[in-house]
Amino acid sequence: MRQPFEPQKQLGEVDISAIRFNERSRDDIPRLLRGLQHIYITPELQKAVFQILEQAIPESVNRNNGRPGMDLWRVLVLGTLRLCINCDYDRLLELANEHGTLRQMLGHGPYDEHIYRLQTVCDNVSLLTPEILDQINQVVVNAGHQLVKKR
């Protein structure tokens, strides 16, 4: 069954809430990952986003059978990364397999040798249609407005 994220931590895996980013980086990837980290550590925001992501799974897919796919968290991370940096699937695959901080955000520890395959990334990330992404964007923007109001 496809889950929002893998509940069992692997040896050496860093909790997503504890990932540290280079504060001086001017690249767009760390900024995106910080935003995703906020979604992860905010339970009500996380729940709303995962409810939207559940809509992305085709009804024809039996959620209890078949080989395990990517969990919803990984689909979200890779899908938003692809959109943010406007890259093709080959570059996204390279980043998913080689970028250290991104791999931490995907839930891989230093001893995890999991390698993503191009077809798996394409099949799963393509589930994020413009409509699904727009719904997620609305939820995140509203949460951002609430965060600013608190300050």
C-alpha positions as CSV (number, residue, x, y, z in Angstrom):
1,M,0.0,0.0,0.0
2,R,1.4,3.4,-0.9
3,Q,2.1,5.4,2.2
4,P,2.7,9.1,2.7
5,F,6.3,8.3,3.8
6,E,8.2,5.3,5.1
7,P,7.5,5.0,8.9
8,Q,10.5,2.8,9.6
9,K,13.8,4.8,9.7
10,Q,16.9,3.1,8.2
11,L,20.3,2.9,9.8
12,G,22.0,6.3,9.7
13,E,19.0,8.1,8.3
14,V,18.6,11.7,9.4
15,D,15.2,12.8,10.4
16,I,13.9,15.3,7.8
17,S,13.2,17.8,10.6
18,A,16.9,17.7,11.6
19,I,18.4,18.3,8.1
20,R,20.6,21.3,8.0
21,F,21.1,23.4,4.9
22,N,23.8,25.8,3.8
23,E,22.4,29.1,4.8
24,R,24.7,31.0,2.5
25,S,23.7,29.0,-0.6
26,R,22.1,31.1,-3.3
27,D,21.0,28.1,-5.2
28,D,17.3,27.3,-5.5
29,I,17.5,23.7,-4.4
30,P,18.2,24.4,-0.7
31,R,15.4,27.0,-0.6
32,L,13.0,24.5,-2.0
33,L,14.1,21.8,0.4
34,R,13.6,24.1,3.4
35,G,10.0,24.8,2.2
36,L,9.4,21.0,1.9
37,Q,10.9,20.5,5.4
38,H,8.4,23.0,6.7
39,I,5.6,20.9,5.2
40,Y,7.0,17.8,6.8
41,I,7.3,19.2,10.3
42,T,3.8,20.9,10.3
43,P,1.3,18.2,10.9
44,E,-1.8,20.0,9.7
45,L,-0.1,21.2,6.5
46,Q,1.4,17.7,5.9
47,K,-2.0,16.1,6.3
48,A,-3.6,18.5,3.8
49,V,-0.9,18.0,1.2
50,F,-1.0,14.2,1.5
51,Q,-4.8,14.3,1.1
52,I,-4.3,16.1,-2.2
53,L,-1.5,13.8,-3.3
54,E,-3.8,10.8,-2.7
55,Q,-5.9,12.1,-5.5
56,A,-3.0,11.7,-7.9
57,I,-3.0,7.9,-7.6
58,P,-5.2,6.6,-10.4
59,E,-8.3,4.8,-9.3
60,S,-7.4,1.8,-11.4
61,V,-4.3,1.1,-9.2
62,N,-4.9,-1.5,-6.5
63,R,-3.3,0.1,-3.5
64,N,-2.9,-3.2,-1.7
65,N,-1.2,-5.3,-4.4
66,G,1.7,-5.0,-6.8
67,R,5.3,-3.9,-6.4
68,P,6.0,-1.1,-4.0
69,G,6.1,2.3,-5.7
70,M,7.6,5.5,-4.4
71,D,5.9,6.8,-1.3
72,L,4.0,10.1,-1.6
73,W,6.7,12.1,0.2
74,R,9.3,11.2,-2.4
75,V,6.8,11.9,-5.2
76,L,6.2,15.3,-3.7
77,V,9.9,16.1,-3.3
78,L,11.0,15.0,-6.7
79,G,7.9,16.5,-8.4
80,T,8.4,19.9,-6.9
81,L,12.1,19.8,-7.5
82,R,11.5,19.1,-11.2
83,L,9.1,22.0,-11.4
84,C,11.3,24.4,-9.4
85,I,14.5,23.9,-11.4
86,N,12.6,23.1,-14.7
87,C,14.6,20.0,-15.5
88,D,14.1,16.9,-17.5
89,Y,13.8,13.4,-16.0
90,D,17.4,12.5,-16.7
91,R,18.7,15.5,-14.6
92,L,16.1,14.7,-11.9
93,L,17.3,11.1,-11.8
94,E,20.9,12.2,-11.4
95,L,20.0,14.5,-8.6
96,A,17.9,11.9,-6.8
97,N,20.8,9.4,-7.0
98,E,23.7,11.7,-6.3
99,H,22.8,14.9,-4.4
100,G,23.5,14.3,-0.7
101,T,21.0,16.7,0.9
102,L,18.3,15.8,-1.5
103,R,18.8,12.1,-0.7
104,Q,18.5,12.9,3.0
105,M,15.2,14.7,2.2
106,L,14.1,11.6,0.3
107,G,14.7,9.6,3.5
108,H,18.0,7.9,2.5
109,G,20.8,7.4,5.0
110,P,24.5,7.1,4.2
111,Y,24.3,3.3,4.2
112,D,21.2,3.2,1.9
113,E,22.3,2.2,-1.5
114,H,18.9,2.6,-3.1
115,I,19.2,3.7,-6.7
116,Y,16.2,5.3,-8.5
117,R,15.4,4.0,-12.0
118,L,14.3,6.4,-14.7
119,Q,11.0,4.7,-15.5
120,T,10.1,4.7,-11.8
121,V,10.8,8.4,-11.5
122,C,8.9,9.2,-14.7
123,D,5.9,7.1,-13.8
124,N,5.6,8.5,-10.3
125,V,6.5,12.2,-10.8
126,S,4.2,12.4,-13.8
127,L,1.2,11.7,-11.5
128,L,1.6,15.3,-10.3
129,T,-0.7,17.0,-12.8
130,P,-0.9,20.8,-13.0
131,E,-4.3,20.6,-11.2
132,I,-2.8,18.6,-8.3
133,L,0.2,21.0,-8.0
134,D,-2.2,24.0,-8.1
135,Q,-4.2,22.5,-5.2
136,I,-1.0,21.9,-3.2
137,N,0.2,25.4,-4.0
138,Q,-3.0,26.9,-2.6
139,V,-2.6,25.0,0.6
140,V,1.0,26.0,1.0
141,V,0.4,29.7,0.2
142,N,-2.5,29.8,2.7
143,A,-0.2,28.3,5.3
144,G,2.5,30.8,4.5
145,H,0.0,33.6,5.0
146,Q,-0.9,32.2,8.4
147,L,2.8,32.0,9.3
148,V,3.3,35.6,8.4
149,K,0.2,36.7,10.4
150,K,1.7,35.0,13.5
151,R,4.8,37.1,13.2
